[in-house]
Amino acid sequence: MINSIIFILLWIGAIAFFTWNVKKISRNIKLGKSIDIKGNKKERWGLVLKVAIGQSKMMGLPISGILHILVYAGFILVNIEMLEVMVDGIAGTHRALSFFGFLYPIAISAFEIFALLVVVGCLVFLVRRNILRVDRFWKPEMKWWPRLDANLILITEVVLMMSIFFMNASDTILQLRGAEHYKEVGSFFLSSFFIPILNDLPNETLILIDRTCWWLHIVGIMVFLNYIPYSKHFHVFLSFINVFYTKLEPVGKLANMPSITAEVKSMLTGEEPLIDENAEEVSFGAKDVKELNWKHLMDSYTCTECGRCTAVCPANLTGKLLSPRKVIMDIRDRLELVGKNIDKNEIDFSDEKSLFDYISAEELWACTTCNACTNVCPVNIDQVSSIIELRRYIVMEQAAALGELNAIFSNIENNGAPWQFAQDDRMLWADELYVNTKV
């Protein structure tokens, strides 16, 4: 009874703390500007099935893609066993679902195979990150915390899966010895290989190993659940939502600014634009996270820090400062700080900082807007859209565009084209070709 009470209280505490953290992240995302994303639900659910669940984009890099699918699917399937754990923990029973008879050891053996796949995948990932040092995991933005974060998750998953093998092996030995409360339910395939390691231990030690591994697995899941909101692994939850709200238009299509659109229409039609007296002061582009829209902010929390975007970025590959992954990570770091400031002070508190304290103009102007990063992202983050909003602020609010762009703007204003030739001189090149330029 005491164990059941402790079990229930731990789960209540774990779920409550997780809910509290999720609400804070949700609040932070909602700090962004409103944007209406709706329609095409069939296409959106198809993307969720293909990209978020089917992991289709992961296969762009086959080795890591296959391993990620094994870890992803294996971890989910292994934790189906949590149903029995929950029943045992609440009711104080042992192997409550063993009434399925001969199917029970088959099911547990299958879960063990998936657990082994998770262990293998995680170990390979650890080797790739720390021994082989795959380049995209060692870029400048991947400092001590991003690297430690990934390693902690991988090591935790290995420990959780290994605890299953030792728990099942000690349980099998205790069954065969007829120990109290350990009724025979059959042997399990992979954990049987661990039996020789434990076979000479007394029952008291085996019971201790069994119960320790059981509690380690339960508490480990609870800790893992509440660590995720502080980790890049929050994409485990957000990737499905983020993919659902994917931009369905061509990735290179820029979003118009309503205020500019209204002004242009007014110039073309001669009609005065409608003035909303209650509207907030118009700003162009984004200086800080609150000027980005909520989808941009959701992108930042969904980032897996895999570095595939940076690995295909032509600017980064040619040695320029831009790293699309860093831009998204910087937006998330800034948003986290803004959220903490709100928690300590109030919603309108300003620390006199902005995104430009994290992201330099040099990084932003290095972007070619080719959208290679957007196309390769396994969770459909739109990095270029965020970069464009920051560049719009530089140009339209700070009037600090690059010299080359200022020359283009001036030519467009004076000549109606990016070139420095007057409109009347545009067809002079055709004179020597005897081309009839009169219409």
N, C-alpha and C positions, 0 to 999 in steps of 0.2 A: 504493500500500500504506500509506504514512504517513497519507494522508487517511482511509483506511478505518479504521485503528487509532484515530485521533483521534475519528472519528465514533462508533465503538463505545464508546470510553471515555466520551465525553460523554453518550451515552445511558444507560450504566450508572450514571454519577454522578447524572444527572438523575432517573432512576427510583428510585435508592436514597434520594436526599434527599427526594423526594416521599413515598415509603413511610414514611420516618422521621417526617415531619410529619403524615401521616395517622394513624399510630399514636398520636401525642401527642393529636390531636383525639379519636380513639376513646377513649383513656384518660380524657380530660376528660369526655366524655359519660357514660362508665360510672361517674363519681363520683356521679351521681344515684341516687336510690332506685330499687329494682327495681319494675317494673310489668309485669304480664302482658298483652301485647297479641297476641292470636292469633285464629284462626278467620276465617270469611268471606273466605277467600283469593280466591275468584272476584270478589267485590265489590271487594276491595282492588286486585287486578290491573286491574280495570276502571277504577278511579280513577287508577292510574298511567298507563294508556293515554290516558285522557281529559284529566286535569289536568296531569300531568308531561310526557308526550310530546305530547299534542294541544294543550297550552297553552290549554285552554278558558276558564279564568278571566281570561286576559290580554285577552280580547276584550270585557271590561267597559268598557275604554277603547279603542275600535277603532283609533285612529291608532297609539298606542304599541304596542297588541297586535299589529297586522299587522307593524309594523316589527320588533318583537321576534322574531316568528316567522321573518321573513326572515333576521335576523341569526343566530338560533339554528340554523335549518335550513341556511342557507348555510354557516356556519362548519363544521358537521359534514360536509356534503357535499364542501366544498372539500378538507377534510383526508383524504378518501378517497385523494386523490393522494399522501398520505404513504406509502401502500404502495409506490409506485414510488420515492419518495425514500429509503425505508429500503433497498430493494434496491440502488439506485444507490450509496448511502452505504456499505453493507457490502461490496458486490462491486466497487466502483470503476467501475461502468458508467455509461452516459449514456442516459437515456430507455429503460430496460430493458423497459418494456411496449409499446414501439412496434411489436412484432411483431404486434399486433392489426390492423395495416394501416390501411385507411381509417377504421376505427372509432376509432382513437387520437386524431386531431385533433378528431373530433366530441366525444369524451369530454372532452378538455382544454378545448375551447371552451365546453362546458356548465359545467365547473368555473369558468371565467372569468366566466360570466354570474352564477353564484352568488356569486363573489367581489365582483362589482360591486354586487350587492344588499346584501352585508354592508357595503361601503364607504358606500353611500347611507344605509343604516339607521344606521350609527354616526355619520355626519356630522349627520344630523337629530337624533339623540340629543344630540350635543355642542351643537348650536344650542339645543335645548330646555332643556338644563341651564344653559348659560352665557350665552346671549344673551336668549332669551325668559324665562329664569328661572322655570320652572314652579314654583308655590308649594310643592308637596310636596317639592321637592328643596332648599328653602331654609329649612326649619324649624330651630328652635334646635339640635336634636340633630345636624343635618347640618353639622358643623363642618369644619375644613380637611381632615382625613383622609378622611372618607366622600366628600366631594366630589372630592378628588384621586384617591382609589381608583377611582371610576367613570370619571373622565376618563382615567386611565392605561390602563385596560382598553380603552376605546373607541379611544384613539389607537393603542395597540398593534395592535388588530385592523385598523385602517386601514393601518398600515405593513406588516403581514404580507400583507394582500391586495394592496396596491400592488406589493410585491416580486415577486409572481407575474407581474403584467403586464410589468414591466421584464425579468424573467428570460426569459419566453417571447418577448418582442420581440427581445431581443439574440440569443437562441438561433435564432430564425427567420432573422435576417440572416446569422448565421454559417453556417447551413445553406445558404442561397442562395449564399454565397461559397465554399462547399466547404471550409471550415476543418477542420482535423484534429480528429477525434473528434466532429464535429457532422454526423451523417448526416441526410439529408432525411427528415422524418416528416410533412411537411405544415404548413400555416399554421394559426394559431389566431385565432378571430374577433375578440375584443376587443383582444388584445395587438397585432394588426396595425395598430391606430390609433396605437400608440406607435412604430411603425417609423420614421416620418419624423423623430421627435425624435432617434433614435439612428443613422440611416442613414449619416451622414457621418463617424462615428467609426471609427478604425482597429480592426483585429481584436483587437489586444492590449487595447484599452480595453473592447471589447465582451465579451471573455472575462472581464475583471476584473468588469464589471457583472454578467454572468451568474453567475459563481461567488460574488460578494459577495451577490447577492440570494438565491442558493440557500442559502448558509450563514446569511444573515440570517433566512431563513424557518425553517430548522432550529433554530438557536440561539434564535430568538424563541419557537418552540413550547416548547422546553425551559424557558426562563425563565418563559413564561406558565404552564406546568404547575406550576412550583414557587412562583410568586407566588400562585396561587389559594388555597392553604391559609391565607395571610395576608390574604385579601381576602374581601369579601362574595360574590365569585363562586365560593366553594366550594359554593354552592347548585347549581352545574352538576352536581355529583356527588350531593350529599345530597338534592336535591329529590325524586328518585325514591324513595329510602328513606323520607323523611319523609311523602310522600303515601301510600305503602303502609301506614304505621302511623297513618293518619288516624283520628281518633275517629269511629266509625260511629254512635254514639248521637246523639240530638238535641244540638246544640251547647250548649243551655242547661242540660242535665242536669249537676248537680254530682256530683263523685266523693265517695263517702262515705269517712270516715276509719274504718278497721277498729276502732280502739280505742274510738271513740265508738259505733259500731254495736254492738259487743259489750256495752258498758255499757247502752245502751238496751234491748237484748234481755234483759239480765239484770233490768232494772227491770220489764219487761213480763211476764216469765215467772217471776221469782222465783228463777231458777237462778243460781248463782254463776258468773261468767265464768272460763273456763280461764286459768290463770296460767302463762306460759312463763318459767321461772326464767332461761333463757339469753337472753331477749329484751332488746334494748337499751331504754334509758329512753325512754318514749313522749314525743314532742314533737308539737305541733299546728301545722300550717301550715309555712311555710318562712321561716327567717331568712336563710339563705345558700344557695348553689347546691347544696350536698350534700343539703339537705332537699327540693329539687325532685326530680322523677323524671327518668329519663334521656330521656324523650320531650320534656319541657320544655327540657332542655339541647340536645337535637338541634334543636328549633325555633330556638333562638338561633343555632346555626351555619348553619341553612338560610335565615335571613332574607336577602332580596335588597335590603333597604333601599329598596324602591320607594316606600314611603310611602302606598300605597293604603289601608292600614288607618287611618292617621292622617287621611287625606283624607275618610273617611266617618264618623269617630268623632264622635258628637253632642257629647260633652264638649269635644273639641278645637275643634269648629266654633263653640261658644259661648264660646270664650276661656279655658276651664279649662286647667289645667297638664298634664293627661294627654295623652300621645302614645303609643299602643300600640307604634309602631315603636321609640320610645326605650326603653320597658320591655324589649323583646326585645334591643335592642342593649346595654343596660346589663347584662342577664343574661349575654350573651356576653362583654362586657368583664370582668366580675367573674370569670367562669369561666376566661378566659384568664389573669388574674392568679393565681388559685388554682393553675392548672396550672404556671405559672412558679415559684410558691413551692414546689410539690412537687418540681420539677426541681432547685431549688437546695438544698432542705432535705429534708423527708421527708413522707410522706403525711398525717401528723397535724399538720403545722405550721399554726399559726394566726397570722395577722397582725392579729388583733383587729378586723378589718373584717367587714362583711356587705353584703348587697344593699341594706340601708337607708342605706348610705353613698352609694349611687348613685340610689336611687328613694325619693322622699319619700312620706309618708303622704297628703299632699294629692293627689298624682297617683293613688294607688291608690283613694282614696275617691271620686274624680271619675268612676270607671268606673260606667256604668249596667248593666253585664253584658248589653247588648243583642245582643252578638256580631256587630255589623256588621263589625268588623275581621276576625273569624274567617271570616265568609262570603265576604269579598272577597279574602282573601289568595291569591295565585296559587300558593303552595306549601303551602297548608293548615296554616299555623301556628295554634295555639290560644292566642292571646294572653290571653284571659279566664281560662283555667285557671291560668296562672302568676300573674295578678293576684289571683285568689281565694286561692291558697295563701299569698301574702304578707299578704293581709287576715286570713286565719285566724290567722296568727301574731300580728298586732297585737291581735286580739280575745281569743284564747284563751291566749296566753302573756304578753302585756304588759298585758292588761286595759285597753287604750287605745282602745276604740271611740269613735266620735263620740257626743256627748251625746244626740242623737236616738235612736241605736241603743241606748244604755244604757237609755233610758226604755222602749223597746220590749222589751228583754230583761227588765227588771224587771216590766213588765206581763204578759208571758208567764208568768214565774215565779209571780206572785201571782194573776193573773186567768185564766190559760189562754188568753189572746188578746192581740194587740198593743195593744188599747185599754185605757184606764184605768178601765173600768167593771167592777164585780164581776159574777161569773157570774149571780148572782140578779137583777141589774138589766138583763140584756141585752135582754129583751123589753118593757121599759117603753115603748119607742117605739110599740108596737102598741096600747097601751091606748086611745088616742084614736081609733083606726081601727076599734075594735070587732072586732078580729081574734081568733078563737079560737086561743089559743097553747097550749092544753092538748092533749096527745096521749093 
